[in-house]
Amino acid sequence: DVVEMLGGQPNVVYQTYHYFYNNWKLQSTPSYEVWGDDFSDDFHTYGMQWEPGLITWFVDGEARNSFANNNVAAEDMYLLINLAVGGNWAGTPDSSTQLPAKFTIDYIRAYSND
């Protein structure tokens, strides 16, 4: 996850690496937190540099978190863009949930050294 946010916490960005290891069992790093102003007030840049054994996450061009481990995948992956409402982590929507929800993206860029 390059960036995850919970609607009730617009001042926190979460960054997590999920992978399958040990007989295809889902594993995850801790959800690293980046605290700041209300991230939903304006556009921000979120990035991830992925290299053998290391993932580094960025917020607005600044390296904020990293995970170094031999379990960092070396195979091709894909981007997933998602606006989830509800679920185990964020909880069930209630009367305070602002709907319709909006997920506005200005651009997405992916680079490769290949």
Long-range contacts (C-beta under 8 A, 24 or more apart in sequence): 1-31, 2-46, 2-47, 2-48, 2-57, 3-46, 3-59, 4-31, 5-39, 5-40, 6-89, 6-90, 7-90, 7-97, 7-98, 7-101, 10-38, 10-39, 10-40, 10-41, 11-35, 11-36, 11-37, 11-38, 11-39, 12-36, 12-39, 13-39, 13-46, 13-59, 15-48, 15-57, 15-64, 15-65, 17-55, 17-67, 17-72, 19-71, 19-72, 19-73, 21-71, 27-71, 29-67, 32-57, 32-64, 32-65, 32-67, 34-59, 34-64, 34-65, 43-106, 50-77, 79-108, 79-110, 81-105, 81-108
